[in-house]
C-alpha cells in the first residue's frame, strides 16, 4: 500500500503575497494636499481687497474709556461681480468711571472685594443640577427641594442638621395635632434660639 505525500510549501508561498497585498491595502492614506489647499486659500485672501468695519459701542462717551486692545475677525464676502474680505474690528475698552465704585470696599470693612461667598453658596446646586433631573417624579423633586432648603437653612444658622432633624421629628406630631402651635418654631433659626434659652 503506497503512502500519499503532500507538500505544503507551494501553498504557503502562494498565500503570502496575497496577505501582504491585503495588509498594504488596509493602511490608511494620509492626505498630503490639505496644507497645500490652505496655503492656496491664504494666497487667495491676500490678493482680495479688504473692507474694514469698526464696531464701536453705541450711546457711550468714549472719552471716559481707555482702549486696551481690539479683536479682529475676517470673513469672505460675495456680492454680484465683487469678491472681497470683510474685516470686523471690535475695540476693547476699560472704564475709568468704574474705578471709584470698585474701591469702595477699601472704605468699609463689611464689603467684600469679590463675590466668592455667593459663588460658594450656589456651587452645590450648580454641580448637582443634572442629578436633579432624575428624582423620579414631580412630587419627589418638590420634596427634595424642601429638604435641601431646610439643610441649607441649618448651614446658614450654624445648626447641626442631625441634631435638628432628630429633635424636630420627635416634636412634629405635637405641632401637627395642635393648631395653636406654629410650625415656624421648628425652623433651624428659631429652633436654635429656643434651644439656647433652654440651656
Backbone as ProteinMPNN parsed JSONL, in Angstrom:
{"seq_chain_A": "XXXXXXXXXXXXXXXXXXXXXXXXXXXXXXXXXXXXXXXXXXXXXXXXXXXXXXXXXXXXXXXXXXXXXXXXXXXXXXXXXXXXXXXXXXXXXXXXXXXXXXXXXXXXXXXXXXXXXXXXXXXXXXXXXXXXXXXXXXXXXXXXXXXXXXXXXXXXXXXXXXXXXXXXXXXXXXXXXXXXXXXXXXXXXXXXXXXXXXX", "coords_chain_A": {"N_chain_A": [[0.862, -1.184, 0.0], [0.697, 2.087, -0.965], [1.924, 5.149, 0.354], [0.564, 8.356, 0.429], [2.078, 11.413, -0.19], [2.108, 14.78, 0.715], [2.958, 18.048, -0.241], [3.306, 21.11, 1.323], [4.55, 23.474, 0.82], [4.426, 24.972, -1.721], [1.809, 25.939, -1.457], [1.84, 27.645, 0.812], [3.616, 29.564, -0.094], [2.185, 30.674, -2.162], [0.115, 31.896, -0.824], [1.232, 33.902, 0.825], [2.042, 36.31, -0.694], [-0.553, 37.345, -1.305], [-1.61, 37.908, 1.223], [0.147, 39.897, 2.058], [-0.434, 41.867, 0.209], [-3.069, 42.511, 0.965], [-2.667, 43.551, 3.552], [-1.211, 45.829, 2.949], [-3.098, 47.254, 1.548], [-4.922, 47.887, 3.518], [-3.825, 49.91, 5.066], [-4.25, 53.241, 6.134], [-4.579, 56.079, 4.034], [-2.723, 59.029, 4.122], [-3.807, 62.277, 3.814], [-2.112, 64.496, 1.818], [-2.563, 66.813, 0.537], [-3.926, 68.739, 1.953], [-2.54, 70.834, 3.537], [-1.494, 72.227, 1.364], [-3.768, 73.189, 0.066], [-4.711, 74.909, 2.041], [-2.69, 76.837, 2.042], [-3.063, 77.843, -0.527], [-5.611, 78.967, -0.241], [-5.048, 80.998, 1.612], [-3.357, 82.603, 0.062], [-5.193, 83.381, -1.857], [-6.969, 84.947, -0.326], [-5.236, 86.952, 0.457], [-4.836, 88.316, -1.9], [-7.25, 89.554, -2.375], [-9.385, 92.487, -2.124], [-9.651, 94.326, 0.966], [-12.178, 95.15, 3.208], [-12.652, 97.171, 5.857], [-14.453, 97.119, 8.837], [-15.412, 98.887, 11.59], [-16.656, 98.317, 14.729], [-18.111, 100.143, 17.063], [-19.03, 100.789, 20.512], [-22.361, 101.846, 21.121], [-24.071, 104.855, 22.131], [-22.315, 105.613, 24.187], [-19.963, 107.47, 25.991], [-16.91, 107.731, 24.79], [-14.708, 109.119, 25.663], [-14.315, 108.746, 28.322], [-13.229, 106.309, 28.56], [-10.603, 103.904, 28.106], [-8.827, 102.52, 25.444], [-7.847, 99.22, 25.323], [-7.16, 97.25, 23.624], [-7.969, 95.253, 20.706], [-10.26, 93.244, 18.792], [-10.072, 91.213, 15.982], [-11.744, 89.893, 13.2], [-12.017, 87.934, 10.238], [-13.946, 87.58, 7.304], [-15.105, 86.013, 4.319], [-16.673, 87.701, 1.801], [-19.314, 87.967, -0.607], [-20.581, 89.617, -3.379], [-22.677, 90.424, -6.182], [-20.563, 90.337, -8.863], [-18.409, 91.072, -7.323], [-15.884, 90.183, -5.097], [-14.678, 90.055, -1.894], [-12.79, 90.625, 1.174], [-14.076, 90.867, 4.363], [-13.242, 92.597, 7.18], [-13.776, 92.638, 10.496], [-13.582, 94.83, 13.15], [-13.412, 94.982, 16.567], [-13.094, 97.121, 19.065], [-11.654, 96.995, 22.379], [-12.472, 98.201, 25.537], [-11.702, 99.841, 28.659], [-13.268, 100.951, 31.535], [-12.751, 103.976, 33.086], [-14.512, 105.188, 34.766], [-15.565, 103.251, 36.387], [-13.81, 102.735, 38.409], [-13.97, 104.319, 40.889], [-16.247, 103.154, 42.108], [-15.361, 100.553, 42.365], [-13.397, 100.605, 44.313], [-14.657, 100.98, 46.712], [-14.783, 99.053, 48.664], [-12.543, 99.403, 50.155], [-13.108, 101.417, 51.887], [-15.094, 100.531, 53.605], [-15.154, 97.967, 55.858], [-16.989, 95.903, 55.89], [-17.702, 95.304, 53.326], [-17.041, 93.106, 50.609], [-14.238, 92.166, 48.565], [-14.744, 90.579, 46.417], [-17.221, 88.325, 44.992], [-17.119, 85.778, 46.083], [-18.267, 84.374, 48.362], [-21.018, 84.225, 47.622], [-20.804, 82.755, 45.237], [-19.775, 80.347, 46.24], [-21.943, 79.548, 47.735], [-23.919, 78.886, 45.869], [-22.703, 76.887, 44.481], [-23.04, 74.042, 45.206], [-25.643, 73.571, 44.223], [-25.357, 74.157, 41.521], [-23.495, 72.214, 40.736], [-24.872, 69.817, 41.118], [-27.027, 70.003, 39.449], [-27.775, 68.518, 37.147], [-28.23, 66.057, 38.299], [-30.599, 66.457, 39.6], [-32.512, 66.035, 37.718], [-33.239, 63.409, 37.775], [-35.088, 62.647, 39.735], [-37.341, 61.102, 39.777], [-40.206, 61.685, 39.942], [-42.473, 64.528, 39.811], [-43.419, 65.207, 42.369], [-41.512, 64.037, 44.055], [-39.322, 65.578, 43.355], [-40.106, 68.08, 44.358], [-40.19, 67.476, 47.109], [-37.48, 66.917, 47.566], [-36.406, 69.439, 47.06], [-37.471, 70.88, 49.195], [-36.249, 69.585, 51.387], [-33.534, 70.085, 50.863], [-33.555, 72.865, 51.066], [-34.139, 73.193, 53.797], [-31.869, 71.983, 54.949], [-29.927, 73.716, 53.987], [-30.713, 75.988, 55.375], [-30.065, 75.165, 57.938], [-27.303, 75.096, 57.73], [-26.771, 77.809, 57.243], [-27.624, 78.901, 59.66], [-25.856, 77.791, 61.359], [-26.395, 75.311, 62.585], [-26.429, 71.986, 63.75], [-27.378, 69.622, 61.457], [-28.194, 66.968, 61.954], [-28.803, 66.825, 64.728], [-30.854, 68.716, 64.753], [-32.804, 67.575, 63.021], [-33.367, 65.192, 64.415], [-34.552, 66.16, 66.774], [-36.699, 67.644, 65.727], [-38.25, 65.756, 64.366], [-39.223, 64.268, 66.504], [-40.785, 66.207, 67.82], [-42.612, 67.019, 65.899], [-45.191, 65.613, 65.541], [-46.719, 66.66, 67.706], [-47.017, 69.263, 66.972], [-48.462, 69.139, 64.582], [-50.917, 68.097, 65.394], [-51.812, 70.021, 67.177], [-53.243, 72.99, 66.566], [-52.691, 75.489, 67.519], [-49.997, 75.804, 67.947], [-47.193, 77.039, 66.181], [-45.664, 76.112, 63.165], [-43.399, 77.389, 62.362], [-41.745, 77.663, 64.481], [-40.154, 75.446, 64.475], [-38.27, 75.774, 62.547], [-34.802, 76.03, 61.565], [-33.422, 78.447, 62.46], [-35.162, 79.554, 64.415], [-35.373, 77.358, 66.084], [-32.785, 77.155, 67.055], [-32.574, 79.482, 68.627], [-34.502, 78.97, 70.597], [-33.481, 76.642, 71.791], [-31.081, 77.641, 72.813], [-32.05, 79.313, 74.802], [-33.27, 77.436, 76.489], [-31.034, 76.067, 77.396]], "CA_chain_A": [[0.0, 0.0, 0.0], [1.564, 3.27, -1.125], [1.54, 6.319, 1.151], [0.491, 9.62, -0.327], [2.811, 12.511, 0.45], [1.674, 16.101, 0.272], [3.91, 19.124, 0.026], [2.565, 22.344, 1.602], [5.381, 24.649, 0.542], [3.879, 25.859, -2.76], [0.578, 26.573, -0.991], [2.19, 28.769, 1.687], [4.256, 30.605, -0.889], [1.171, 31.351, -2.967], [-0.743, 32.71, 0.04], [1.96, 35.016, 1.427], [1.906, 37.577, -1.415], [-1.91, 37.883, -1.196], [-1.76, 38.503, 2.55], [0.905, 41.144, 2.091], [-1.175, 42.885, -0.552], [-4.211, 42.962, 1.759], [-2.203, 44.398, 4.652], [-0.812, 47.115, 2.376], [-4.315, 47.966, 1.139], [-5.663, 48.338, 4.7], [-3.185, 51.075, 5.67], [-4.944, 54.48, 5.739], [-3.791, 57.043, 3.268], [-2.641, 60.341, 4.773], [-3.955, 63.316, 2.792], [-0.982, 65.425, 1.786], [-2.916, 68.024, -0.199], [-4.629, 69.701, 2.802], [-1.756, 72.056, 3.768], [-1.327, 72.959, 0.113], [-5.017, 73.926, -0.173], [-4.757, 76.026, 3.0], [-1.793, 77.889, 1.552], [-3.697, 78.462, -1.695], [-6.699, 79.816, 0.253], [-4.454, 82.196, 2.191], [-2.897, 83.454, -1.036], [-6.386, 83.948, -2.489], [-7.465, 86.018, 0.545], [-4.275, 88.061, 0.448], [-4.968, 89.073, -3.131], [-8.554, 90.225, -2.459], [-9.477, 93.753, -1.378], [-10.123, 94.193, 2.351], [-13.076, 96.202, 3.676], [-12.573, 97.181, 7.319], [-15.65, 97.625, 9.512], [-15.14, 99.086, 13.011], [-17.896, 98.301, 15.516], [-17.917, 100.872, 18.32], [-20.211, 100.783, 21.379], [-23.273, 102.967, 20.867], [-24.588, 105.615, 23.282], [-21.295, 105.592, 25.237], [-18.961, 108.525, 25.86], [-15.633, 107.028, 24.733], [-13.636, 109.904, 26.275], [-14.138, 108.253, 29.686], [-12.727, 104.942, 28.472], [-9.286, 103.729, 27.507], [-8.783, 101.339, 24.606], [-6.783, 98.315, 25.781], [-6.9, 96.242, 22.592], [-9.035, 95.087, 19.719], [-10.476, 91.891, 18.293], [-10.26, 91.258, 14.527], [-12.201, 88.67, 12.55], [-12.102, 88.079, 8.786], [-14.905, 86.73, 6.601], [-15.12, 86.17, 2.871], [-17.985, 88.209, 1.391], [-19.555, 87.915, -2.053], [-21.657, 90.403, -3.959], [-22.633, 90.227, -7.646], [-19.441, 90.976, -9.546], [-17.408, 91.551, -6.385], [-15.463, 89.256, -4.056], [-13.777, 90.806, -1.028], [-12.638, 90.157, 2.55], [-14.633, 91.806, 5.337], [-12.529, 92.514, 8.449], [-14.553, 93.288, 11.551], [-12.719, 95.253, 14.254], [-14.156, 95.311, 17.791], [-12.179, 97.642, 20.1], [-11.928, 96.652, 23.774], [-12.271, 99.384, 26.365], [-11.773, 99.717, 30.114], [-13.941, 102.164, 32.018], [-12.192, 104.689, 34.228], [-15.592, 105.598, 35.669], [-15.895, 102.156, 37.295], [-12.819, 102.617, 39.471], [-14.449, 104.785, 42.203], [-17.136, 102.156, 42.707], [-14.634, 99.32, 42.651], [-12.539, 100.735, 45.502], [-15.464, 101.274, 47.9], [-14.545, 98.053, 49.712], [-11.444, 99.881, 50.99], [-13.652, 102.362, 52.859], [-15.971, 99.839, 54.555], [-14.656, 96.606, 56.045], [-18.035, 94.9, 55.706], [-17.81, 94.991, 51.898], [-16.082, 92.119, 50.129], [-13.564, 92.532, 47.317], [-15.31, 89.746, 45.345], [-18.479, 87.67, 45.357], [-16.847, 84.357, 46.322], [-19.263, 83.714, 49.238], [-22.231, 83.907, 46.858], [-20.472, 81.664, 44.312], [-19.656, 79.111, 47.022], [-23.272, 79.156, 48.207], [-24.704, 78.272, 44.794], [-21.935, 75.815, 43.828], [-23.655, 72.704, 45.309], [-26.809, 73.465, 43.335], [-24.876, 74.134, 40.137], [-22.819, 70.95, 40.459], [-25.812, 68.693, 41.114], [-28.231, 70.366, 38.684], [-28.169, 67.409, 36.277], [-28.744, 64.962, 39.121], [-31.976, 66.755, 39.992], [-33.434, 65.585, 36.663], [-33.552, 62.005, 37.964], [-35.768, 62.484, 41.019], [-38.401, 60.097, 39.628], [-41.447, 62.368, 39.556], [-42.533, 65.937, 40.215], [-43.591, 65.289, 43.828], [-40.208, 63.733, 44.666], [-38.455, 66.742, 43.136], [-40.521, 69.111, 45.317], [-39.75, 67.053, 48.446], [-36.038, 67.088, 47.632], [-36.147, 70.876, 47.15], [-37.788, 71.299, 50.572], [-35.213, 69.06, 52.286], [-32.287, 70.823, 50.613], [-33.734, 74.221, 51.617], [-34.019, 73.106, 55.257], [-30.466, 71.724, 55.274], [-29.195, 74.961, 53.744], [-31.029, 76.88, 56.499], [-29.249, 74.697, 59.061], [-25.927, 75.531, 57.489], [-26.706, 79.267, 57.416], [-27.822, 79.212, 61.078], [-24.82, 77.056, 62.098], [-27.083, 74.293, 63.379], [-26.115, 70.621, 63.347], [-28.597, 69.087, 60.832], [-28.614, 65.704, 62.567], [-29.474, 67.146, 65.995], [-32.099, 69.428, 64.457], [-33.776, 66.624, 62.48], [-33.763, 64.266, 65.483], [-35.465, 66.86, 67.678], [-37.907, 68.081, 65.014], [-39.08, 64.574, 64.068], [-39.907, 63.914, 67.747], [-41.762, 67.246, 68.186], [-43.534, 67.332, 64.801], [-46.589, 65.176, 65.748], [-47.416, 67.551, 68.633], [-47.328, 70.518, 66.261], [-49.498, 68.904, 63.562], [-52.205, 67.874, 66.068], [-52.198, 71.23, 67.89], [-53.266, 74.085, 65.607], [-52.237, 76.717, 68.163], [-48.551, 75.885, 67.778], [-46.766, 77.477, 64.854], [-44.587, 75.279, 62.636], [-42.2, 78.213, 62.169], [-40.871, 77.485, 65.647], [-39.275, 74.312, 64.226], [-37.242, 76.123, 61.574], [-33.477, 75.994, 62.227], [-33.033, 79.667, 63.185], [-35.989, 79.65, 65.63], [-35.007, 76.205, 66.93], [-31.513, 77.481, 67.714], [-32.853, 80.481, 69.665], [-35.221, 78.334, 71.704], [-32.574, 75.733, 72.488], [-30.113, 78.427, 73.574], [-32.754, 79.796, 76.004], [-33.476, 76.296, 77.371], [-29.761, 75.749, 78.044]], "C_chain_A": [[0.9, 1.235, 0.0], [1.023, 4.422, -0.309], [1.57, 7.563, 0.27], [1.211, 10.711, 0.445], [2.371, 13.838, -0.166], [2.734, 17.127, 0.637], [3.136, 20.434, 0.174], [3.344, 23.596, 1.248], [4.822, 25.536, -0.566], [2.641, 26.6, -2.288], [0.888, 27.784, -0.098], [2.833, 29.894, 0.907], [3.224, 31.37, -1.715], [0.285, 32.25, -2.11], [-0.029, 33.943, 0.582], [1.856, 36.318, 0.64], [0.525, 38.192, -1.302], [-2.115, 38.558, 0.158], [-1.008, 39.819, 2.655], [0.182, 42.244, 1.337], [-2.347, 43.421, 0.247], [-3.759, 43.89, 2.881], [-1.768, 45.769, 4.152], [-2.04, 47.929, 2.025], [-5.058, 48.52, 2.34], [-5.042, 49.561, 5.346], [-3.873, 52.358, 5.203], [-3.999, 55.431, 5.003], [-3.852, 58.401, 3.952], [-2.776, 61.417, 3.701], [-2.832, 64.338, 2.888], [-1.349, 66.758, 1.146], [-3.568, 69.086, 0.676], [-3.796, 70.943, 3.092], [-1.589, 72.893, 2.504], [-2.574, 73.779, -0.195], [-5.135, 75.118, 0.772], [-3.864, 77.172, 2.55], [-2.392, 78.607, 0.354], [-4.823, 79.397, -1.264], [-6.157, 81.104, 0.863], [-3.98, 83.151, 1.107], [-4.074, 84.114, -1.729], [-6.932, 85.112, -1.668], [-6.523, 87.215, 0.55], [-4.417, 88.914, -0.805], [-6.26, 89.851, -3.246], [-8.529, 91.55, -1.707], [-10.104, 93.53, -0.007], [-10.963, 95.397, 2.704], [-13.115, 96.117, 5.197], [-13.814, 97.826, 7.901], [-15.34, 97.693, 11.004], [-16.473, 99.186, 13.747], [-17.598, 98.936, 16.869], [-19.172, 100.74, 19.184], [-21.06, 102.028, 21.143], [-23.741, 103.582, 22.187], [-23.617, 105.569, 24.466], [-20.301, 106.706, 24.948], [-17.575, 107.89, 25.94], [-14.475, 107.838, 25.318], [-13.349, 109.436, 27.707], [-13.55, 106.845, 29.715], [-11.353, 104.933, 27.812], [-9.293, 102.442, 26.69], [-7.585, 100.484, 25.011], [-6.479, 97.234, 24.749], [-8.047, 96.201, 21.601], [-9.077, 93.63, 19.264], [-10.801, 91.978, 16.799], [-10.692, 89.885, 14.026], [-12.368, 88.938, 11.062], [-13.112, 87.094, 8.216], [-14.853, 87.037, 5.118], [-16.527, 86.55, 2.441], [-18.093, 88.186, -0.134], [-20.756, 88.771, -2.396], [-21.594, 90.196, -5.469], [-21.513, 91.05, -8.286], [-18.342, 91.456, -8.611], [-17.156, 90.494, -5.312], [-14.427, 89.971, -3.198], [-13.744, 90.179, 0.363], [-13.155, 91.245, 3.485], [-13.929, 91.577, 6.674], [-13.281, 93.336, 9.486], [-13.629, 93.565, 12.729], [-13.615, 95.646, 15.425], [-13.17, 95.809, 18.844], [-12.637, 97.222, 21.492], [-11.541, 97.83, 24.651], [-12.322, 99.007, 27.844], [-12.296, 101.038, 30.661], [-13.223, 102.745, 33.226], [-13.279, 105.012, 35.251], [-15.955, 104.489, 36.649], [-14.964, 102.104, 38.509], [-13.299, 103.157, 40.811], [-15.378, 103.786, 42.878], [-16.417, 100.882, 43.092], [-13.803, 99.417, 43.928], [-13.325, 101.094, 46.76], [-15.213, 100.276, 49.022], [-13.379, 98.458, 50.619], [-11.935, 100.817, 52.093], [-14.47, 101.681, 53.949], [-15.516, 98.386, 54.66], [-15.702, 95.534, 55.87], [-18.174, 94.475, 54.248], [-16.698, 94.039, 51.485], [-15.47, 92.583, 48.805], [-14.109, 91.733, 46.13], [-16.605, 89.111, 45.849], [-18.287, 86.166, 45.57], [-17.832, 83.7, 47.288], [-20.546, 83.344, 48.499], [-21.979, 82.754, 45.887], [-20.377, 80.337, 45.056], [-21.016, 78.617, 47.493], [-24.069, 78.447, 47.123], [-23.966, 77.12, 44.111], [-22.573, 74.434, 44.001], [-24.846, 72.517, 44.391], [-26.355, 73.364, 41.894], [-24.235, 72.791, 39.786], [-23.791, 69.785, 40.352], [-27.071, 68.975, 40.309], [-28.704, 69.224, 37.793], [-28.727, 66.235, 37.081], [-30.193, 65.192, 39.522], [-32.982, 66.295, 38.944], [-33.916, 64.163, 36.897], [-34.192, 61.751, 39.325], [-36.875, 61.436, 40.949], [-39.705, 60.715, 39.183], [-41.437, 63.777, 40.137], [-42.636, 66.079, 41.731], [-42.271, 65.008, 44.549], [-39.252, 64.906, 44.502], [-38.807, 67.865, 44.11], [-40.066, 68.751, 46.732], [-38.248, 67.25, 48.61], [-35.667, 68.565, 47.767], [-36.409, 71.39, 48.564], [-36.689, 70.849, 51.526], [-33.905, 69.817, 52.105], [-32.374, 72.246, 51.164], [-33.567, 74.21, 53.136], [-32.574, 72.855, 55.677], [-29.6, 72.954, 55.034], [-29.473, 75.978, 54.84], [-30.25, 76.48, 57.741], [-27.814, 75.183, 58.92], [-25.789, 77.029, 57.719], [-26.83, 79.66, 58.889], [-26.789, 78.536, 61.973], [-25.44, 76.089, 63.101], [-26.677, 72.926, 62.845], [-27.373, 69.98, 62.74], [-29.103, 67.809, 61.492], [-29.353, 65.955, 63.879], [-30.819, 67.804, 65.739], [-33.172, 68.463, 63.96], [-34.274, 65.668, 63.565], [-34.787, 64.909, 66.407], [-36.781, 67.211, 66.985], [-38.825, 66.898, 64.722], [-39.837, 64.122, 65.314], [-41.022, 64.906, 68.052], [-42.858, 67.427, 67.145], [-44.961, 66.825, 65.022], [-47.376, 66.084, 66.687], [-47.8, 68.863, 67.964], [-48.429, 70.314, 65.228], [-50.867, 68.695, 64.196], [-52.708, 69.135, 66.749], [-52.105, 72.416, 66.921], [-52.786, 75.407, 66.216], [-50.74, 76.905, 67.952], [-48.199, 76.217, 66.333], [-45.589, 76.625, 64.394], [-43.303, 76.069, 62.413], [-41.22, 78.07, 63.333], [-39.867, 76.355, 65.428], [-38.217, 74.609, 63.173], [-35.891, 76.278, 62.269], [-33.126, 77.249, 63.006], [-33.837, 79.839, 64.471], [-35.646, 78.531, 66.61], [-33.724, 76.496, 67.701], [-31.733, 78.473, 68.845], [-33.524, 79.845, 70.861], [-34.314, 77.39, 72.502], [-31.526, 76.476, 73.308], [-30.757, 78.967, 74.859], [-32.942, 78.658, 77.003], [-32.194, 75.915, 78.101], [-29.413, 76.811, 79.084]], "O_chain_A": [[1.757, 1.392, 0.87], [-0.185, 4.656, -0.275], [2.49, 7.772, -0.521], [0.955, 10.896, 1.635], [2.277, 13.988, -1.384], [3.33, 17.062, 1.712], [2.4, 20.83, -0.73], [2.809, 24.697, 1.377], [4.745, 26.751, -0.381], [2.429, 27.754, -2.662], [0.262, 28.833, -0.244], [2.615, 31.065, 1.218], [3.37, 32.572, -1.942], [-0.239, 33.251, -2.598], [-0.683, 34.968, 0.778], [1.601, 37.359, 1.245], [0.401, 39.413, -1.211], [-2.71, 39.633, 0.245], [-1.492, 40.759, 3.284], [0.177, 43.401, 1.755], [-2.614, 44.623, 0.233], [-4.4, 44.91, 3.134], [-1.937, 46.766, 4.854], [-2.043, 49.15, 2.18], [-5.76, 49.523, 2.214], [-5.721, 50.212, 6.14], [-4.064, 52.549, 4.001], [-2.814, 55.554, 5.314], [-4.933, 58.863, 4.319], [-1.962, 61.478, 2.78], [-2.638, 64.966, 3.929], [-0.575, 67.714, 1.192], [-3.757, 70.217, 0.227], [-4.308, 72.047, 2.907], [-1.548, 74.121, 2.567], [-2.477, 74.917, -0.655], [-5.591, 76.193, 0.382], [-4.238, 78.339, 2.663], [-2.257, 79.823, 0.22], [-4.99, 80.478, -1.829], [-6.727, 82.176, 0.665], [-4.174, 84.363, 1.21], [-3.983, 85.269, -2.145], [-7.315, 86.141, -2.225], [-6.967, 88.36, 0.639], [-4.146, 90.114, -0.77], [-6.381, 90.718, -4.111], [-7.752, 91.724, -0.768], [-10.967, 92.67, 0.166], [-10.531, 96.536, 2.529], [-13.556, 95.114, 5.759], [-14.189, 98.935, 7.519], [-15.037, 96.671, 11.619], [-17.309, 100.031, 13.428], [-16.92, 98.346, 17.71], [-20.271, 100.593, 18.648], [-20.533, 103.129, 20.985], [-23.796, 102.911, 23.218], [-24.046, 105.495, 25.618], [-19.85, 106.873, 23.815], [-17.111, 107.546, 27.027], [-13.371, 107.312, 25.459], [-12.272, 109.696, 28.242], [-13.393, 106.259, 30.786], [-10.999, 105.842, 27.061], [-9.713, 101.394, 27.18], [-6.451, 100.961, 25.04], [-5.62, 96.384, 24.986], [-8.971, 97.013, 21.657], [-8.091, 92.897, 19.336], [-11.694, 92.723, 16.395], [-10.102, 88.862, 14.369], [-12.8, 90.018, 10.66], [-13.135, 85.922, 8.594], [-14.593, 88.169, 4.711], [-17.473, 85.803, 2.687], [-17.106, 88.361, -0.849], [-21.814, 88.659, -1.778], [-20.541, 89.823, -5.986], [-21.519, 92.281, -8.252], [-17.434, 92.168, -9.041], [-18.09, 89.978, -4.699], [-13.413, 90.442, -3.713], [-14.561, 89.318, 0.69], [-12.729, 92.397, 3.409], [-14.009, 90.486, 7.238], [-13.406, 94.555, 9.371], [-12.974, 92.659, 13.245], [-14.466, 96.526, 15.3], [-12.475, 95.001, 19.46], [-13.832, 97.106, 21.76], [-10.448, 98.385, 24.537], [-12.906, 97.993, 28.226], [-11.818, 102.11, 30.289], [-13.099, 102.09, 34.261], [-13.01, 105.1, 36.449], [-16.601, 104.765, 37.659], [-15.301, 101.492, 39.523], [-13.057, 102.5, 41.823], [-15.304, 103.593, 44.092], [-16.813, 100.202, 44.039], [-13.534, 98.396, 44.56], [-12.732, 101.472, 47.77], [-15.403, 100.598, 50.194], [-13.236, 97.927, 51.721], [-11.264, 100.992, 53.11], [-14.543, 102.171, 55.076], [-15.496, 97.662, 53.664], [-15.357, 94.363, 55.715], [-18.705, 93.401, 53.965], [-15.563, 94.148, 51.948], [-16.105, 93.297, 48.03], [-13.962, 92.145, 44.98], [-17.024, 89.336, 46.985], [-19.182, 85.374, 45.275], [-18.21, 82.552, 47.058], [-21.102, 82.269, 48.723], [-22.829, 81.878, 45.726], [-20.846, 79.313, 44.559], [-21.227, 77.413, 47.636], [-24.814, 77.511, 47.414], [-24.537, 76.446, 43.253], [-22.649, 73.695, 43.02], [-25.046, 71.435, 43.84], [-26.902, 72.575, 41.123], [-24.406, 72.288, 38.675], [-23.56, 68.859, 39.575], [-28.074, 68.277, 40.458], [-29.907, 68.983, 37.689], [-29.595, 65.505, 36.6], [-30.934, 64.238, 39.759], [-34.172, 66.175, 39.237], [-34.898, 63.74, 36.288], [-33.879, 60.764, 39.99], [-37.301, 60.932, 41.988], [-40.26, 60.321, 38.158], [-40.517, 64.164, 40.857], [-42.015, 66.967, 42.316], [-41.95, 65.666, 45.538], [-38.462, 65.198, 45.4], [-37.914, 68.531, 44.633], [-39.609, 69.62, 47.475], [-37.788, 67.696, 49.661], [-34.734, 68.911, 48.491], [-35.667, 72.23, 49.073], [-36.242, 71.623, 52.372], [-33.241, 70.155, 53.085], [-31.386, 72.776, 51.672], [-32.935, 75.102, 53.701], [-32.101, 73.442, 56.65], [-28.655, 73.21, 55.78], [-28.587, 76.75, 55.207], [-29.821, 77.337, 58.513], [-27.197, 75.626, 59.889], [-24.811, 77.479, 58.317], [-26.217, 80.634, 59.325], [-26.829, 78.682, 63.194], [-25.076, 76.049, 64.276], [-26.591, 72.728, 61.633], [-28.359, 69.809, 63.458], [-30.311, 67.592, 61.58], [-30.409, 65.369, 64.119], [-31.806, 67.501, 66.41], [-34.314, 68.515, 64.415], [-35.466, 65.367, 63.628], [-35.775, 64.277, 66.779], [-37.852, 67.091, 67.58], [-40.046, 67.022, 64.82], [-40.968, 63.646, 65.208], [-42.097, 64.503, 68.497], [-43.93, 67.938, 67.468], [-45.895, 67.563, 64.708], [-48.578, 66.267, 66.494], [-48.786, 69.497, 68.341], [-49.246, 71.21, 65.013], [-51.879, 69.073, 63.607], [-53.918, 69.309, 66.89], [-51.01, 72.798, 66.507], [-52.502, 76.351, 65.478], [-50.267, 78.031, 67.797], [-48.831, 75.733, 65.394], [-44.628, 76.434, 65.139], [-42.23, 75.479, 62.289], [-40.023, 78.323, 63.189], [-38.843, 76.299, 66.108], [-37.347, 73.774, 62.929], [-35.846, 76.625, 63.449], [-32.586, 77.148, 64.108], [-33.284, 80.222, 65.501], [-35.633, 78.741, 67.823], [-33.597, 76.124, 68.868], [-31.142, 78.328, 69.915], [-33.173, 80.134, 72.005], [-34.374, 77.347, 73.73], [-31.122, 76.007, 74.373], [-30.089, 79.068, 75.889], [-32.799, 78.857, 78.209], [-32.227, 75.497, 79.259], [-28.374, 76.718, 79.737]]}, "name": "protein", "num_of_chains": 1, "seq": "XXXXXXXXXXXXXXXXXXXXXXXXXXXXXXXXXXXXXXXXXXXXXXXXXXXXXXXXXXXXXXXXXXXXXXXXXXXXXXXXXXXXXXXXXXXXXXXXXXXXXXXXXXXXXXXXXXXXXXXXXXXXXXXXXXXXXXXXXXXXXXXXXXXXXXXXXXXXXXXXXXXXXXXXXXXXXXXXXXXXXXXXXXXXXXXXXXXXXXX"}
